[in-house]
Amino acid sequence: MSVLIFLIIILIFIVLIGIVNEKFFHIQSDIALIMFSFVISLILLILSRCLKLESLDEFVQGLGDFGFEEYLMDGVLCFMLFSGASKVNMRKFRQNVRAISLLALLTTMLSSVFYGCLFYLVSLIFGFGMEFSMCVLLGCVVSPTDPIAATGILNKIGLSKNVCSVIENESLFNDGTGVTLFIFVRSLVIHSGESNFAVLMFKEIVGAVAVALGVSFIMFKLMEVTRDPIKYILISLLDVSLVYIICEHLGFSGVIASVVCGMYFSGAYSKIERRIMVVDPKDLYKDFWEIVESLLNAILFVMIGLLILHIDISRYIFVILPAAIIINVCARAFGVTVSSLLTGKRNIPGNYNSFEYVTLMTWSALKGGLSLALAFGTREFLPDDIYDIFINVTYVTIFFTVLVQGLTVKNVYFALEKHKTARMVKSRKTGSAAE
């Protein structure tokens, strides 16, 4: 199937699902895309199995075989991260930097290891035949929260800006931790003798930040030379794509580098805002990145739904379904709990107590395309049956977090806000009575 035909099919999905959802269901648009594309894919799969038409089989196989990993990791990921990072509120980022850092670094590492421990127990009980290092590797795949899902979904459902800032910033930065930990644990699985995690982490982060800041500084100087808003767009595209390629070639984190580029351009762009208003009164630069983010998000969510056509169902699926969901929630809650203790009550964002903070950060942890891309990257060194478990677990986790958690996180948020208000009122009354 050619790229143009595949793009036409994706756009048909996006347009039709969007219109039907707008008229009848009123579900958050990104969630509707992944849910209905999954349902349509299942119908196509069932029809191809039942009717046994060669043309239908070829069409279904072509949809499923289109390179998801290449599309995301070697194509659009850097642009999606740049767009999300360029909207970071720097004041709120600095205000919550301790909580964000602990969530992005410590929570991701602890969740990955704790996930691996729990899944290893399940593997022993049900005879999956997975080594402990493989189970931890699976934890590295599914533990990082997804910035694309976070910015695409959570921003649109009414959460406060302060809460959204913490969730989005964690999602933007913890992917670098997840990818680095994945590379390290993968080396243990395949016995490649990779350097220790601390060295690998330092190299990935410091190298990525250095390249991103250096190239972005030069590119922004070029932006200051021109007064053409179209060139602003082209320079920003060149910046993030060049930085991503350089970092991936040198073994640094292209994910973190893309985020740093977005934040640098956002901060530098705001300093010349008066000049920008003169030469770009229609705000073409920001509108362009808004449209790019919406379009690429929509394509990605449809592609995730279509991937059911390409996935082999594991023979342990009825064990995997509940285990993937329960272990994911438990591992995330464990990681956030430890981080909240180190953050300290005074530094927990939103005036939450530990229970409220852990609950919200656990339930708002959506997973997405990056986890699938990492899971697909294990094909070359894992046995087929273990690889199927990886893909099945990752797919189930993404669907549960996006559909169930994504659809209910607004209710959880407002319930926690109500709980917080009642707690604070009770505390004031107790304080007044004591005086």
N, C-alpha and C positions, 0 to 999 in steps of 0.2 A: 504494500500500500504506500503510495507516494505521500510526501509531507503535506502537499496542498489538499489532497483528498481527506487525509486525517484531520487537518485543521478545519475543513468544511464541516466534517461530522461533529467535531468538538463544538464548533460554533452553533450548529443546529441544536445540540444538547443544551448549550448555555441559554440560547434564546427561548426555546420551547419550554424548558424547565422553569426558566425565569418568569415567563408569562403565566404558565399554569399555576405556579406557586403564588404569584402576585394576585391572581384572580380568586383562587380557592383556598389555599393552605396558610399563607401568611407566615411561613417559617423563615427564620433568618436565611438570607439568600445563599451564603456559602454552604450552610448545612443542608439546605434543600438540594443544591447541586450534587453533593456527594451522595446523599440518600437516594435521590431519584435516578441518578446515573447508575448506581449500584442495582436498583430494582430493574431498570431497563436492561442492564447487562445480564442479570439473572434470567430474564424472559428470553433474551436472545440465545443464551446458553442452552436453556431448556428446549427452545424451538429447534436449534441446530442438532441437538441430541435426538429429538423425536422425529423430525422430518427427514434428517439425513440427506439434505441437499448440498451438493458439492459447493455451489456458489455461496450459500449461506455459511457453510463451514469455513470457507476461505475468508469471508468477510469478518466473521467472529474472531478467527485466528489472527487476522491482520490488525484488528483493534487491540487485541490483548498483547501482541508481540511488539507493539511500538515502544521504542526504547525509553522507558520511564526514567531509569537511572541516568542515562546520558542527557535526557531533556532537562532534568533538574540539576544534577551536579556539574555537568559540562555546558549547560545552557543558561537557564534563567535564574538560578538561585542567587547569584551575586546581585542581580538587579532588584529582586524582591527584598533582599536584606537591606540593600542601600536605601530603597524607598521607605521601608519600615523604620530604619535608623534615622533617616532624615527628619522624621516627625517626633523624635525624642524630645521631651521637655527637659532641658538641661538643669533647670532649677530643681525640679522634682527628682531628677536623677541624682544630683548632688545631695539632696535632702535625705534620700533613701539609699545612698551608696553602700552602706554597711549591710543592710538587709539584702540588697540586690546581689552583692558580691558573694555573700554566704549561700544564697539560693543557687546562684549560677555555678559556683565552684563546689562547695561542700555538699550541698543537697544532691547535686547530680552524681557525685562520686559515691556518696553513701547509699543513695537509692539504687545505683547500679550494682553495687556489691551485695546489698541486702536482698535485692531482687534475685540475684544469682544464687544466694543461699537458699531462699524459699523454693525457687524453681528446681534446684538440685534435689531437694527433698521430694518434690513431686516426681522428678525423673527417677529417683530410686524406687519410690512406691509403685509407679506404673510401668517401670522398665523401659524408659525412653532410650537408655544407653548413652546419655550425655555426660561428659566429664564436667567437673566443677568449673574449669576455665571456660568451657562452652556456655554454661549457664550464666556466668558473669558477663561474658560477651553479649549474650542476649539481653542482659540488663543494661549494658551500654547502648544497645540499639534502641530500646524503648523508653529509657529514663529521661533523656532530654526533652523538655517541652518545646513545642514548635513555634517559632516566631511568626510564621505565615498564618497558622491557625489562630494564634493569639491576636495579631493585628487585624486579621480578616474577620474574626467572629466577635471576640470579647469587646472590641471598641464599639460595636453596634448594638449592644444589648442593655445599655444603661448603667454600667458600672461607673463609679466615681473616677475622676481623672487620676487621683492619687493611687487608687488600687490598680487601675489599668497601667499606670506608669511602672509600678513594681513588676507586674506580671509580664508586660511587654519587654522591659529591659532585661529581666531574667531570661526570657525566651531568646532574646537576641544574643546574649553572651554565653548561655550554657551549652549551646550547640558546639562551640569550640571545645569546651570541656569534654562533652560527650564524644566528639570525633577523636580527640586526643586519647581519651581513655580506651576507645574502641581500637585504635591503632596499637596501643600498648598491649591490651589483652589479646588481640588477634595474633600478635607476635608470640605470645605464650602458647596459644592454641596450635600454631603452625611451627613453633620452635625456631623462629627466625633470628633470635638473639637481639631483639630491639633494645635500645638503651632504656634506662629506668624511667619511670613515669615522670618524676620531678624534672629531669633533664628534657624529656620530650615535651612536657607542658611548657617549660620555660622557653624552649626553642619555638614552639608553635605560636605562643602568645606574643613574646617580645619581637620575634621576627615579623609577625603579621602587623603588629602596631607600628613598627619602624618603617616597613615598606609602605603601609597605608598612609602614614603621616607625611613621609617624604614625597611620594608621588602626588598626593592630594594637594600639598603645598604648592608644588610646581604647576599643577593643573589649575588651581584656583588663581594663581598669578596670571595665567593665560586668560582666564575668565575676566579678570579685572582690566585686561587690555582692550577687549572688544565691548561693543555696545549692542551687539546683536543677540536677542534672547534665544534664537534658534541655536546659536553657537554655545550658549550656556548649557543647553540640553545635551548637545553633542559632546562637549567637554566632560560633563558629568558621566555620560555613558562610557566615554573613553577611560576616564579615571577608574571607575569601579571594575570594569572588565580587564583593564591592564593590570591593576593591583591583584585581582583574583588569579589571573594567569601566572603572574610572577610568583606569588606566594605558593600556589600549588606546585609550580616547577621547583621551587627551592625547599619544599617540605614544610612550609609554614601553614597556618590555618587561613585558608581563603575565606572561610565563614566569618571569623573575627575581623579579618582585614576589610571585608565588605561593610561590616557594621561600623567600623572606625571611619571608613570613607564617608558613609552617610552622616555620621555625627559631626565629622569635621566640616563637611560642606554645609550642613545645617547651621552650625555655629558661625562659620565664616560668611555665609550668605546673609545671615541676619545683621551682620555688622555693616553691610553695604546696602541695606534695605531701601534707604531713601533714594539712592542712585537707581536701584532696580525698579522702583515705582515709576521713574521717569522713562527709562528705556524699555521696560516691560510692564506697561500699565494693565494689560490683560492677564498678567500673572501666568504666562504660558509655561514657565519652568515648573511651577508647583502643580499646575493642572496636568501637565504631561506625566509627571511621576505618579500622580493620583490615578490617572487612567491606566498607566502601565501596571501599577500594583493591582488594581481591580481586575484587569483582563488576565494577567498571569495567575492570580489567585483562582479565578474562575476556571481557567484551563486546568490548573493543577488538581482542583477538587474533582472535576469531571474525570480526569485521568486516574485518580485514586479509585473512583467508583468503577471504572472500566477494567481495572486490574484483576477483578474477580475472574475475568475471562482467561487470565494467564497464570492463575495460581492453582497448583495441585493441592487438593485437600488431603491433609495428613490423616492416617488411620487412627490417630489419637485425638481427633478434633473434638469429641465430646468431653474429653478431659481438659484439652487446651482452652476451650471456651470459658468455663468458669475460672480455671487457674490463672489465665492471662489477666482477667479483669480484677480478681481479688488480690493477686500478688502485686499488680501495678498500683492499686490504691494503697495497699499496706506499705510498699516500699517507698512510695512518694511521701506518705504521712510520716514514716520514720525519718526520712531525710529532712523534711521541713521541721519536724519537732526538734531535732538536734540543732538545726540552724537557728530556730527561734530562741532556744536557750542561750546560744552564743550572741545573738543579736541583742538580747536584753529587753526587759519590758518597756523601758523608756524609748527604745529605738525601733520598736515594732510599728510599722506604718499604720495609719488610720485609727490610732488609739484602740486597737484591738488588744484583747488579752491573748494568751498563748493558744487556748482552745479555738477561739474565733479565727485567729491568723492561720493556724495549721489547717483547719477545715477549709477555709477559702482558698489557700494556696494549693491544697491537695486537689480540690474539686475543679479548680480553674486550670489545671495543668493539662492542656490539650496536646495531643501528639499528631504528627502529620507526615509530610512527604519525606523529610530528611531521614526519619526512622526507616521508612521503606527503602530508601536508597542505600542506607547502610546494610539493611538486611539482604538486599539483592547482591551487595558486594561480598557476601560470604559464600556465594555459589561455588567459587573456584577452589575452596579448600575444605568445605564441609561435606560429609557424606550426604547423599540425596535425601535420606529420610530425616536427618537432622536439619538439613536446609529447609525442607518442607515445614518442619516445626517452627523454625525461625520466621518464615514468611507468614505462616498461619497466625502465630502469636502476635506478630507486629500488626497484621491486618485487623485482627480482632481488637487489639488495643486501640488502634486509631479510630475504628468505628465506634467503640464504646465511648472514648473520650470526646470525640467530635459530636456524635449524635446524642448520647445520653447526658454526658456532662455539659456539653455545649448548649443543649436545650434547657437544662435545669439550673445552670450556674447562676442565672439571674434570680431565680427563686431562692437559691441558697444564699446569695449575697444579701437580698433584702431580709431574709430571716435572720441572718447574722447581724445586720444593722439594727433590727428590732431588738435582738438579744443584747447587743452592745448598749443601746439606748436605755433599756430597762435596768441593766447592770449599773450604768453610770448614775441613773436617777436614784437607785437604791443606795449607791455609795454616798451620794450627796446627803440623802436623808439620814443615813447612819452617822455621817460626819456632823451634821447639824444637831442630831440628838446627843452626840457625845459632848458637844460644846455646851 
